[in-house]
Amino acid sequence: VNGYSKIHKKFEDRLCEVNDFEAGVIVGSGFLANISMIEALCRKNDTLFIDEEYHASGILATKLLKPEQVIVFAHNDFKDLEKKISANKRSGRNIIAIEGVYSMGGDLAPIEIFQIADEKKAILIVDEAHSFGVIGDNLLGIFDYYKIKPTQYHVKMGTLGKAYGSYGAYILASKQIIDFLINRAKPIIYSTAPSLFDTALGYESLKYILRNKEKLKQKIKDNLSIIQGYLGISSKSLIIPILVNDNKKVLKIQKILKENGFLVGAIRQPTVKNAIVRLIAKIDINSDELKKACNLIKDLNANK
């Protein structure tokens, strides 16, 4: 009720300005943002079409809806999405939920999903947690990457816990949608406001990224070039999944890498279908160290 301050407003206004959205709201976390959007925006006659690999918070939010309101489509399969939207006979709005960059695979949502949303006049929710600060001419994420001008149907969510190095999240959309969320979304109304420190830190990080975007883009390019050269993996994001397909082995690889000073994810079921080493090619890692990590992963994964 009384948690909103000048720094929240300042940050929201700047986010809207640089991302070309009409309105925005800061929320406590990306998890809360997904619960807010999906639970509040999907009214009783609406249908939500959600990518099968959408973040766990979004999948959890779907459990707050009636089963007939939720249709899951195959990961990044725009043909499956189009077929399911075309077959939908429910009377309300269509709402699509995707991620800009997926947190486990590091793959980008295809532009065709944006085109389908435009054609069907569907509300498109885009989780930019892993794409903001990494892709696009201005490092603003997938809207920036595809040079898509936001419309009244677009909703962009991002976290402050990734490229921003802080804690919290934001939702950007039309004024109508943001006003609706502020008045209807329970995680916004009934949870503690984001802290002043985290918000100020996120705001400073935004300014830093915009001010240093060319230098940051070059470092991202250099790291992805190392990944391509040493692991043979072509990626546009900094999330690099290396298939291991063995739960015990992936834990062993993680342990040896940690002993050598490298922290990587050992991701297993049910988070992913097959066990992977999840390498994040962070831009603050020295090039020689990244090469060493890649060589270690390659050698360890090759050993039976």
N, C-alpha and C positions, 0 to 999 in steps of 0.2 A: 504493500500500500504506500509506504514512504521510502522505498529503496531507490527510486530513480533520481539520478543526479545530473549535473551539467556534463560530466565526462561521458556518461552513457549517451546523452543526446549528441554530443560532439562527434563521438565515434560512429554512431548510427548515421549521422548526416554525411560524414566523410565516406563511409562504406557505400552509401547510396550514390554519392557523387561519382566515385571512381568506377563503380560497377554499372552505372546508368540505370539504377532502379529508383522507383518513385518513393518507396518508404522502407523502413527496416526496424527491427527490434533485436536487442541483445538478450540472450537467455543464458541460463546457468551452465549448460553443457550441450554438446552435440546430441547426446542421448535424449536429453529433455526436449531439444529442438525437434527431433524426429517424432517423439511422442506427441508434442504440441501440434505439429503440422498434420499428421495422419489422423489422430483422434478427433481433432477439431474440424479440419477441412472436409472430411468425408461425412456428409450428412446422410440421412437414412436411405435416400433413393440413389445416392451416388455410387459409382463403382471405382475401386482402386485397382490399377494394374501395376504390379510391383515386380521388379527384376528379382529372379530367384536368389541372386547373390547380393541383394541389398543388405546394408548393415543390420546387425542383430537388433538394434534399437527400433528400426523400422519394422522388422518382422514381428517383434514383440508388440508394437503399436497396432498391428493388424488384428491382434487377438482381442482388442477393445471394440472391434467392429463386428457386425454380423457376418457369418461365413459367406453368404451370398454377395456381400459387398466387395470381396477380395478375390482377385484373379492374379495368379502368379504366372509370369511368362519366362521362357527359357532365356538364360543369361545372354544379354546383348543381341538377342535374336529379334530384330525389328520385324521380320516377316511373321513370326509367331505372335508378336504384339499386335500387328495390324490385323491379323486373322481373328484374334480374340476380341479386339475392340469392335471390329465389323460385325461379329456374331453376337455382341452384347445387346440384349433387348430391354435392359432396365431403363427406367424413365429419367433418371437423374444425370448429373454430369459425369464425365469420364475424367479420372485423375491418374496420372502416370508418375511413378516414383523410380528414379534411377540415380546412380552415382556418376560423377564426372570421371574420376579415376577410382577403380575398385581396390579396396584395401588389401585384399589377398593376392589378386592376380596382377595388379598394377596396370590393367588394360583400361582403355578409354571407352566411354559410351559412344556408339556410332551416331553420326549426324542425322542419319535416317530417322532416329527416334524423335529428334527435335522436329523434323519435317512432318512426321505422322501426327505429333501433338498439334502442330499448326493447322494441318489439314482437318483434323477432327475437332478443333477448338477445345482440346483437352487441357486441363491444368497440368503443368509439368513441374514436378518437384525434382530438383537436382541437388544432391548432396555433394558439395565441393570440398569436403574435409581434406581429401588427399590431392586435389587438383589445384586449389589456390596456392600461389607461391611457387608453382612448379611448371605449369604449361601456360601458353598464350603469349602474345607479343608483349603484354604488360604484366605477365605472371599473375593474371587475375583468374585463371581457371579455364574451364571448358567453354563457357560463353565467349570468352576472349580468344581462345584457341580456334574456335570455328567462326569467329567474327559475327556472332549472333547478337542482334540488338534485342534486349529484353522487352517483352510485351506484357499486357495485363494478365496473361495466362501463365507466366513464368514465376516460379518460386525458387530462390537460390538459398541454400543453407550452407554454412561453413563453420568449422570449429576454430577456436583460438589455440588449440592444443597441438597443432602440427606446425605449419610454417610460421605461425605467429609466436610460437614458444611460450604461450601463456595458458589460460584456462577459461573456458566459456564457449559461447557460440553466437551466431547471428542468423537471422532470417531476413531476406530481402524479397520484396514482392510489390504488388500494386498497393496503393494506399487503402483500398477497400479490403484486401486480404489481410494486411497487417493490422488494421483497425479491428477486423473480425477476430484475429488470433489474440490480440491483447484483451479482448472482452470475453473470449470463449475458451481459450486454451488453458487448461488447468495447470500444466507445469509452469506457465508464465505467471498466472494469477496467484497460485498457492505455494510457490517456492521462493526461497531467498533470492534477492536480486544479485546479479554478478558483482563481485567485489570491485571496489574502486581501483585497487592495485592491479588486478588482472585485466580490467578494462583499459586502464592507462597503458599497461604493458602491450596489450594487443594493438592499441592505437599507435604507439611508438613503432611497433614492428611493421605495421602497415606503411607508415611513412618511410621507414628504412627500406622496405622492399621496393616501393615505388621509386625512391631516390637512387637505389643501386641496382635497378633491374638488369641493366646491360652486363654488369660484372657478375651478377647471380646467374643470368642466363648462360654466360660463357662457362661458368663452373659446372652448371648442370650438364651442358653439352660435353664438357671434358670428361665428367664422370660416366656419362652414358656411352661415350666412345671407349672408355676402359672396359666397361661391362661387355660391350660388343666384341672388343678385341680379345678379352681374356676368357669370357664365358660363352661367347657366341650368341648372346641374347640381345635382340633388338628391342629397345623400349623407349617410350616417350615420357614415362614417369620414373620416379626414383624408387619405386617398389619393384624389386626384382625377385620373383619366385623361382627357385631351383627345385625341380621335381626330384624327390628321393624315393618316395613310394614305399618307405619302410619306417614304421614308427620308432623302432629301437635305434635304427641307424641314424635317423634325423636327430635324435637326442644325443647320440654319441658325437655327431658332427658339431652340434651346438656346444657341447662340453669342451671339445678340443679347441674350437675357435675361441671360446671364452678364456681358456688357458693361455691363448696367444694374444689376448687383449682385444678380441673382437666380439661384440654382442650382436647375435642374430636371432631371429625367431625360429623355433622348431614347431611348426604349425601342423597339427594333426586333426583327425576327425573329432567332432562333427564340424569344426570351423571350415575345413576344406575336405574335399572328397578323397584326395590322396596326399600323403605327407609331403611337406615342402620345407626347405630352408628359405626363410624370407629375409633377404638382404635389403636394407635400406641404404642406398648410395648417398648418404648425407653429404651436403656440400662443405661441411667443416672438416671432413676427413682428408688427410694428406694423400695425394695421388699415389705415392709409393705404397702407402698403407693399404689403400683400396686394391691395388694390384696384388699385394701380398695376400689379402683376404680372399680375393677371387681365385688365386692359385691354390690356396689351402682348400677352399670349397671344392674346386674341380678335382684335386687329388683325392680328397676324402670321399667324395661321392663316387669316384671311379673305383675305389677299393671295395672289393666285395667283403 
